Amino acid sequence: MSILRLFLVLNLFWSSITFADGQSQAQKPNVVMIVLDDMNDWTTLFDENNPIRVPNIKELASRGAFFTKAYASSPACNPSRASVMTGLRPHKTGVYGNSSDWRSATPGHPTIQQLFKDNGYYTAGSGKIFHHHNDWAFHDNAAFNEFLMMNINEPYPPKKLNGLDDYGSRNTDWGIWPPQIEQTADFKTMEYAKAFLAKDHESPFFLNLGIYKPHSPFFAPAPYFEEYPSSSLTMPILLEKDETDLPAGAKEMLLDSDWFWTGMQASLHKKPQAWRDYVRAYQACASFADDMVGRIMKALEESKYASNTIIILWSDHGFHLGEKNHFEKFALWEKTTHVPFIVIAPGITSPGMIIDTPIDLTAIYPGIAELCGITTPEVDGKSFVQLLRNKSSDIGPALQTYGKGNHALRTERWRYIRYNDGSEELYDHESDPNEWNNLANGLKYRPIMDSLQQFLPRTSADQVPDLIK
């Protein structure tokens, strides 16, 4: 046998050998994407002194890159998720609300799942990936080879646990529920992930896992409440009359969601512990979500795919527990938009990477595609991969949008908000991390706001029709 022929035979032999994880040397990496719902930044991931303990998410971050200043592109479920899944910004699509029909706004544009499916990936998932209302009407069914369809809201108790029937809906509830963890949607999603990862897959896969908690209703099994004794509970710190320096645009934006906070204040006359119980339940739900993440990661580590799988974890937006006299999301402040974002990419990220560059989640679509060698259609987001490679990036300030013409920018130091009526907010996060002092009316800060305005959208699309009537 000639040397050349021997070389060719050996080369063919070695290229056919599979690794211990069962994947061929040339095969593209798998992707596991975990989406959390309403997880804010009051966790130990961001600061060890924070009250909400998330050891599994912290451990995950220690294995790769943690983006400390990641922001949702919108502080509401549907516009945020539609923006991530398409890579298109709300002000370009007109998807501003939870009822907006994102499909009519993005005709012919593939979701990230469809893009991967079209490029040979097996796409699968469970839980809340797209907005879940109206019997899965927002879900992109065609983009998945398989998906576990189920009721995201676990079975409700016979009556509200908090006893506040006049406050909100059945979702405005909290307490120890259900009796068995196996009844929860998130446990079923975790079990689905374990079963999927235990199977043999011939093609690379893109596994989407949506953890519903800590979204309301704030139900979690008893052990998670035990982690947060009511007697030693840490509560948000409020500034008296914090609303006095808010501009007209902010007050207008809050009109539809103010009832969450004012309703709680009214409820305190009936149940003085209601706010504490609400905060405690959110913390318990966050720990429950963290536990589900930990179990999913354990299943991945024990699978044959551990060494060749990209892991992405993010939350669709933040959440207020009373900060700035506000509950829920639906605003453009730090607490409504600051989210966990973690990337583990074998061969690119290294353990303990900390990235402080502000970034918004429109970076996910082009970023995952780039990591997997997939060419994307034109998108608004800029890939995060340059930041993973410690290279400079023109990614710009993180942009957030809620409603037509309302935008926020986050730089390393400043949060600048401009509403559709021209009114403004400016917060200096070096001296005011709680955003208690709106500096927008100070003449000395005008040059800062003027310099930031160059990054604001010049035009905004009209809101698309609602899918839910």
TAGI-V777992 format. One line per field, one symbol per residue. ss: DSSP state (h for helix, s for strand, l for the rest). phi: phi as a letter, one per 30 degrees, with the letter a starting at -180 (. if undefined). A space follows every 50 residues. Layout:
# TAGI-V777992
ss->???
phi->???
This chain:
# TAGI-V777992
ss->llhhhhhhhhhhhhhhlslllllslllllsssssssllllllslllllll lsllhhhhhhhhllsssllsslllllhhhhhhhhhhlllhhhhlllllls lhhhhllllllhhhhhhhlllsssssslllllhhhhllllhhhllsssll lllllllllllllllllllllllsssllllhhhlhhhhhhhhhhhhhlll llllsssssssllllllssslhhhhhlllhhhlllllllllhhhhllhhh hhhhhhlhhhhhhhhhhllllllhhhhhhhhhhhhhhhhhhhhhhhhhhh hllllhhhsssssssllllsslhhhlsslllllhhhhsslssssllllll llssslllssllhhhhhhhhhlllllllllllllhhhhlllllllllsss slllllsssslllssssslllllsssssllllllllllllllhhhhhhhh hhhhhllllllllllslll
phi->.ddddddddddddddcdcdddicdddddddbccccccidccccdddaddd ddcbddddddddcaccddbcbddadaeddddddddcicdeddcidcbdcd dddddbdicdddddddddcidccblaidcdecdhhidddceddcdaadda ddddeddebeddicddcicdddbakdaddcdddddddddddddddddddd bdcdbbccbcdddcddddcadeeddddbeedbddcdcccdhdddcddedd ddddedcddeddddddddddbecedddddddddddddddddddddddddd ddcdcedbbdcbbacdadacckehhbcichaccdddbdbdbbbbbeibdb eidcccddacddddedddddecicdcddbddceddedddhcdbcdiddcb bbidicbbbbcdccccbbcdcjdbbbbcddcbddhcbdcdddedcedddd ddddcdddbbdddddddcc
